[in-house]
Amino acid sequence: MMSTWITTPITPDLLRGALDVQRTARGVLPHRLPAWARAQNTDGQLAMVEAQPAGVRLAFRTRATVVELDTLPTRWTYVGLPGRPDGVYDLLVDGHLTDQASVTGGDTVTIDMATGTTQRRSGPPGTVRFTGLPDREKDVEIWLPHHETTELVALRTDAPVAPVPDRGRRVWLHHGSSISQGSNATSPTATWPAVAAALGGVDLVNLGFGGSALLDPFTARTMRDTPADLISVKIGINLVNADVMRLRAFGPAVHGFLDTIRDGHPTTPLLVVSPIYCPIHEDTPGPGTFDLAALATGQVRFRATGDAAEKASGKLTLRVIREELARISAQRAADDPNLHHLDGLDLYGEADFADLPLPDDLHPDTATHRRIAERFAKRVFNADGPFAGPGS
């Protein structure tokens, strides 16, 4: 009965993976960039994706057997493109995935890429309900959808909740593109960083921003100021498909990004990861765009619009970026023994594309996210890896 419900305010100490929590008219909105960084951004794409809570989860200790969470999702759709399925909420009990659910309602923002206009339609909050939890003290995590903005309205349980005590786990701070945010993964704990974090036994802070891993200085300063035991940056694909800089600017920008992180984390293990294999941009510069012929058949695919000959004038391709990141990492590692490099082709290469192709020619599916995660964990968290644990 409703009289048995306990409503607990959703406060920052119940959230993991969020760097800021904004109070709204209807609840609280987790952000993955702090307010000062958001104020320096004028790009609508980044504003959208940083408010999508990839890697953000409610975490609490409780004896509750029933948990209800009222949320207000914002879903983004594009005129002419098929809509994404509703976001998934993953329930973990003592670290094990035990249930999944979605909510109805919420707001919808429709973007018309041809005119550059947007239209917002408001809807009511929805409720995600999990029942049958074990009647014992346990740690509960609700991972929020990684690709839709989620305002948290109310948390109800049939027993009191408290923040999860510090378990002494290391914090892994990761920055990357939509692949790191989790594009095309079917649920928030199926994204490759989430899977890798589980395999490595670490707590994830995911700063994967779809279309927005562009070496922004405010992102580097955010990472500088965020407590972390392990740090990684996965750089490349967005710089190519957004066509935002040339080779002359790329090297100094990478150095500056890493220098800024080092200002706050001078000896923290820092891993530079180059792009995974993506045939459309291996040797063809950007910009990237939707494949209109595929759209006409109801499919979402991407293509590169640049000319391979433009590499001579400094346009970036994935192959060029991998070579430059390997060079920069080797140069810096001579004076920074805690800086490491990982070739993205070791995570997903040409042979993998033949076995598990990218469905839209750009983003991995859930099976590929898992393959990337398992290879990352094997290379990075093992006893000889850059993120080896104490006593390994």
N, C-alpha and C positions, 0 to 999 in steps of 0.2 A: 504494500500500500504506500501511497505517497508520503504518509506520515513517517515511514521508516527511512526515507531518503536523507542523506547528509549531503548538503551542497558545500563544496569547498572552493574558495576563491582561487582562480588560476593566477598564480604569482610566479615571478621568474624562477624561484627556487624549485618549482615543479617542472621546469622546462630544461631540456638539454638540446644543444646544437643551435640555439638562437643567440644572436649577439645583441639584440635589442627587443624590447616588448613595448609596443605602442598601444595605449588605451584608446579605444574607439567608442562611438556612441552605443555600440551593441556588445562589446566585449573587449578582448585583447588580440592584437595582431602581432605574431612573431615576425621579426625581420632578421635577415642574415647579413646585413650591413648596418652599422650604427647610424644614428640620425645625422651626425656631422658629415659622414661619407655620402649619405643619400642627398644631402643638401648640395654637394658638389657635382651631382650627376644630373644631366638634362635629357638623358636617353630613355625613352619610354620602354624599350626592350629590357634594359637592366632594371628599371624600376619595377617592372612586372615580375621578373624572375627572382630578384632578391627577396621579394615578399612571398614567393612560393617556398614552402618550408621543407625543402629537401634535407633530410637528415635530422629534422627537428622532431622531438618526441616529448610527450608528457611522461614523466617518470616519478613513480611514487611507491611507497611501501604500504601495504594494507592487508586486511583479512577479508576484504569485500569479495562477494561472489557475483555481484552484478555491478557493472559500470556503465553509466550513460554520459555521453559527451554531446552537448549541443554546439553545433558549429555553423558558420555562415561561409560557404565556399564561394569563391569567384572563379568562374570558368571562362576561358578565352577561346573564342571561335573565330574562324576566318571565312569570309564569304567565298564560296566556291570550293572549300576544302571540307572533307568529312570531319565531323566533330570527334574529339577524344572521348573515350569512356570516362565515366565519373571516377574521381580519385578514390584510391583505396586507403583505408586505415588498417594498419597491421597491429595486432595485439600480441605482445610478447609477455610471457610469464616466466620469471627467472631465466630470461635470456632465450626462451624457446618460442617460436611463432606458434600460436595456438588458435588464432581466429583472424578473420578479415571481414570488413564491412565497408559500405559506402553510404553517403547521405544524399537525399534528394533536396530540392530547393536551392536557395542561394541566388547569387547575382550572376548575370551573363554579360560579358563584354564582347560585342561582335565587331571585328575589324575588317574594313573593306580596303584591301591593299591597293586597289585600282584608284581609289579616290583619297586614300589616306585618312578617312574618317572612321570614328568609332561610335558605337551606340551601346548604351548600358541599359540593361533591364534588371530591375530589382526583384528579389524573391525572398521568401522567409527562410529562417534558419531551419536546419534539419537535425536529426538526432541519430547518432551511431550508438548501438546498444550491444554490449557484450555480456553474456550470461554464462552460468556454469563454471565460474572460476573456482579453483580449489579453496576450500574453507580452511585456510591457514595463512600465517604471515608469509608474504611473498613480495617480490619486486615486480611491478607492472610497468610496462612501457606501451604507450600508444603512439606509433609512428604516424605522422601526418602525411597526407598526399604530397608527393614530391613535385607535382606539376600544376597545382591549383592553389591560389591564395586561400588561406584558411583563417578566418577570425574565430577565436575560441570564446563561446558565449557562457557555457556553464558546465561544471563537472559534478555529477551526482553518483553516489555510491551507497551501498547498504552497510558500510562500516567506515570508520575514520581512515583518513589517508595522511601520510607524512612524507616529506621529501626522502629520497633514497640516500642513506648515509654514504659518505665517501668510501668507495671500494678500493681505492688505491690504484685504479687503472690509469694508464697513461692516456693523454689526450692527443689525438692525431688531428691536426689542422690541415685540410686539403683544399686547394683551389684548382678549378679547371672550367671546362666548357659545359655545354648541354649533356655531353656524354658523362661527365662527372656528376652533373645534377641528376641524371638518370633517364634521359629521354629514351622512350620506347620500352623501358622496364615496366613490368606490369604492376609492381607495388613498391612502396618506399624501402622495404628491406631487401628488395631484389636488385637495387642499383649496385654497380660494382663497388663503390666506396663502402656502402653499408655491409655488403658481403665480406669484403676484405677486412673491415674493422672487426667483424664478428670472428673471422678466422684468426686475426691477430690479437684478439682479446683487448682491444683498445676502445676508448670513447671517441666517436667521430664528431668533428665540427666540419660540415661540408659547405665550402664556399664555391661550389660548382654553379656557374651562372650561364644559362643557355644563351648562346650568341654573344657573350660578354666577357670572355677571358681575353682581355685586350690590353693587358699590362697597365691597367689604370693605376695611377699613383695612389689614389685613395684606397684601392684594394690592398696594395702593398702596405700602406700605413695601418690599415685595419689588421692585417696579419701581424705586423710588428707589435701591435698593442694587445693582441689576443693571447692569453696564456696557452702554452702548448708544450708538449714533450717531444713531438714529432711533427715535421712540416713537409708538405710536398706541394709542388706546383706543376701542373700539366699544361704545357703551353704549345700553341700552334694552330689548331684547326680554325679558330675564329679569326686569327690574324690573316689567314689565307682567304677564308670565304667572305670576310667582311672587306678585304682589300684595303686595310687601314694604314699600312706603312710599307716602306721598301727596306731592302736589306741594310742600307746605310743606317736607318733609324732603329732597326730591330736589335742589333747587338747591344748598343748603348742602353736601349730600353730594358733589355733583359738584365744587364748589369745593374742598372738603377733599381729595378724591382727587387732583385736579390739583395742589393746593398741595404735597402730600406728594411727588409725583413731581418737582416742581420743586425741592424741597429737595435732591435728589441730582443733578438734571439741570437747572440753572438756565437754560441757553441751548440745550439740545438741541432740534432740531425736534420738536414735539409736535402730533400730529394728533388731533382729536376727531371721531369718525365717528358719525353718528346711524344709526338702524335702517333696514335695507332694507324694502321693501314687504312687508307680511304682512296680507292682508285680514281675518283673524279678529280682529286686535287694532288695526287702524287707528283705529277709533272705539269699540271695545268693550273695557272694562278686563278684567283677569284676575279671579280666577286662570284659567289655562289648564288643560285636562285632556284625557285621551284621549276620543275620540268613541266611545262604547260601541256605537252602532249600526254604525259601521264595523268595530269589533273583532269584532262578531258575525259579520261576513262575512270575517274573517281579514285585514282591512286595518288599517294604523296611520294614524290621522288625529287631528288635534288640533282643539279648539274652545275658544272663550272663554266663560266662564260669567258674566261681569259684565254690568252694565246700562249702556248708553251714558249714561243720565241721571245715573249716579254721577260723571261727570266734574265736575259742579257742586260736589261735595263734596271734590274734589281727587284722585280716583282717576286713575291714569295710563293713557294710551293712547299708541300710537306717535306719533300726530299731535301730541299734547301734548308728548311728549319731544323730538321734532324741533324744535319751536318753542322750547322752553326751552334746548336745547343750542345752537341758533343764537344765542340771546340771550346766554347765558353766554360763548360763544366770542368773540363780538364785543366784549363788555365787557372780557374779559381781554386780547384781542389789542391793545387800545388801549395797554396797558402792557407787553405781551409780544409783540414782533414775530415771535418764533419759534413762536407758537401758531397753529394753523390749524384750520379746520373743513371737513368734507366731508359733504354731505347724502347719507344712505344711498340716497335715491331716485335719485341720479345713478349709483349702482352697480346697482340693481335696483328698478325702479319698476312702476307699474300696467301699462304697456304690456308690460313684460317678463313679468309674471305671465300675461298673455294668451298670450304666445308660448312661455314656458317656465314653466309653473305649478309651484308647490311641491308635490311629490308627496303630502306628508302635511299640507299647508296651513301648514307652519312652516319646514321645512328645504329648502335647495336640493339638487338632484341634481348629478351631476358636470358636466354641460354648463353648468348655472347657476353652479357654483363658478368655472368657467373664465371665463364672461362677467363675473362680478363682479371676478375677478382682473385681467382685461385692462383693464377700465375703471378699476380702482384704479391699476394701473401707469401707464396713459396720463395720468391726472390728477395723480398724486402723484410719480412718478419722472421725469417729463419735465423739460425744461430750465426751465420756468416753475413747476414744482410744488414743494410744500413739502419733498419729499425729493430734490430735484435733486442730482445728484452734483457733486463738485468739477470745476470747469472747464466745467460745462454752460452 
